[in-house]
Amino acid sequence: MVWLLLACDDERGPREPSAVVEYDGYLYAGPTSQETFFEQGEVVFAVDEGEEVQAEQPYEDIPSYWRADLPAGAGYTLRLVNEDSYPAVWRGHAPVNDGAWFSGALFGAERAQVDELLAALDTPVGESARSLADGGVAHLWGAPWDAEGWDCANVRVNGVPPLCYLIDESTGALTRVESGDFSWFFALNLQGGEATVEDGAGASEVYSFEGGDMVYALWYASGGAS
């Protein structure tokens, strides 16, 4: 499986693999805007079977640009936290050489943006998203990197079918679907600290979370679709 996260190696040509790489890029405040930035707070990479790495802002005049030194190719869980956001959780792999994530690929969970997004979802009776503010549950929002070959009916989060939505490209409207093509999937009101996402074609990934988190399983690429 090739999974998260849009690691883009530096374009200066092939080099010998390094033990530690610079990984950097712009962070935005939330999922629905590329005009507001994640400028203050904590950006922490928890490296699989390794230590936590605190990202830093290398340029004083560009507070939205962050950098971390990570083991080359290592898997990680990324957590973004600040006063204006719910904690945001991502999974990914560091590049094998110095590189950057694509601009707009990573963002926080600004409260107003997340609340608006969740409130707009058409959900079955009794399945609306609980507030993240009290820390009792987490929500997961996923999307395939390449939707070809994906079928909503086969996707599972902790063994349960998520809520799938198809975006009308002309109007932007979301329609809830239960099978076939889809654009996004949501697993709401998660508890227990882990969410296992399965694409239905043999690929899976585990996201660790805490109550109150917004978990992003975006740009998810599986063996069947990548």
N, C-alpha and C positions, 0 to 999 in steps of 0.2 A: 504494500500500500504506500502510495505517496500522499502524505497528509500535510495540511497546513505547513509553512505559512509563507508563501510568496517570497522566499528568500532569493534575492537577486544578487549573484556574485558580481564583484567588481568587473568592469569591462576592460581592464588593462591587460588582459591576456592570461593564458594559463600559467600557473606557478606551482611550485611544490606545496603540498598541503602543509598547513601550519597547525600547531597545537592549540593556539588561541587566535581567534579572529575578531575583528571589529565588526559590529553589527549595528546599524544606525538608520535613522530616518525620522520623518515628521510624524507626530502623533496628533490626532484630532480629538476634539472633546467628546463627540458622540457619533452615533450611527447615521444621522440624517443631515449632517452638515459638513462641508469641507471649508468652512469659513471661520469656525471657532476652533481654537487649538487647546490641547492638553499641555498647559504651560507650567503648572505647579503640581506637586504631589509626589507619590512614590511609584516608580516603575521598576518592578522586581522580576527577574528571570530566575525561576527555581529549576535548576538544571537536573535532569534525570540522573539519579544516583550521584549527585554532586552537591555543590554548595549554591546558595542563593547569590545572585549577582545583581547589585543595585545599579541601574542605568543612571547615567549622568548627562548633563547638558553641556557639551563641549564649547559652545559659542555663547558668550554673554548676550550678544545682540540678537540671538535666534532662540528664544526660550522654548519653542515648540519642537526643537530638534534634539533627539536623545540618542545616546550611544552606550553600548555595553560590550565588554570583552568576554566572549563566550568560548567554551571548548568547541573546536571545529566539528561541525556536523551533529552536535549534541541535541537531543530532544529537550524540550523545556516546557514549563507552564509559566505563562506571563500574567502578571497581575498588576493592574493599574488602579490606583486609589488616590482620590483627592476630595476636598470638602464639597465640591459641586456635583459629585458623581456617586453612583452606586459602584462598588468594586467591579471591575471588568476582568474576565478570565479568558485567556487564549491558550491554545496549544500550538507548538511549532517546532521546527528544526533550525538550528543555526546553519549558515552557509559553511562550506568547506574552506573558503578563502574570504578575505575581507569583503563585505557586501552590505547591501541596504535592502530594506523592504520597500515595496512600491508605495508611493505616496497615496494615502487614503486607505491602505490595507489594514492598518491598525488604528484603533480609536478606543476611547474610554466609554463610559456609560453615563453621560450627563443626564441628570434626573429628569429634567423636563422633556428631553428628546425620547428617553426610554419610556416614560409614562405615556406620552402621546402615541408612540408606536404600539404599545401593548393595548391601550384603550381602544385603538382603531381596529383591532382584530375581531373578525367574526368568529366567535367561539360557541361551542354547544352550550346549552343551558347547564349551569352549574360548573362550568370549566373556565370561567374568566380568570384572568391573571390577578393574583393577590398582590398587594403592595409589597415592594421590596424593602420599604422603609423600616419595618419592624424586625427584619432579619430572620423571619421564620421560614422563608422559602427562597429558592433561586429559580431563575428562568433561563432557558437555553434557546438561542436563535441560531439556526443552521442554514446553510445554502451550499449546493454543490458547485465546485469550480467549473465543471462541465456537466450540464444536466443530462446529456445524451446517455441513454441506458439506465437512468434512474427511474424508479417507479415508486410513487408515494406509498403504495400498498405494501412495499417490502422494507421500508425504512423503520427502524426501531430505536427508541431511546429507553434504556433500562428494560428492554423487552416489550415495550408498549408502543403502539403506533403514535407518532406525533401528529400535531395539527399541521397540515400542508396547505400552502397557498400558491396560486398561480397569478402572476402579475400580467395585467393587460398592458402590453408595451405602448399602446396608443394613448391610453388614459391614465395608466398608473394604478388602476383599481385592483384590489386583491379579491380573489375568489377562492373560497375554501374548497379543496378537492380531497377525495379519499383514495384515489388511484390515478395512475398515469402520470403525465407530465406535471411538474410543479416547479416553483421558483424558490420558495422558502419553506422551512419547517420549524415549528416551535414545540418545545416541551415545557409546559408551565407548571409552576408550583412544585418544583423538585425538592426532595428532602433526602437526607442520607449521606451527603458529602461526595458522591460520585455519580457521574452520568456516562454510561456506555452508549456510544452512538454506533449503530450498525447500518451500513448502506444497503444491505440485502444482497450484495454480490460477493460477500466474504470479507469485507474490510470492516474494521472496528477501531474505535479510539476511545480512551477513557479520559474524561475531564473531571478534575477534582475541584470542588467548590465549597463555599461556606454559605450559610443562610444570608440573604441579602445581596448575593452576587448576580451579575448578568453574565452568562456564559456565552461566548461567541464560538460556534462551530462553523464559521463562515469559511468559504473557499475550500471546502472539504473535497478532497480528491481521493478516489478509490481505485483499486486495481482494475475495476470494470469500466471506469470512466476516464482514466488518465492516460 
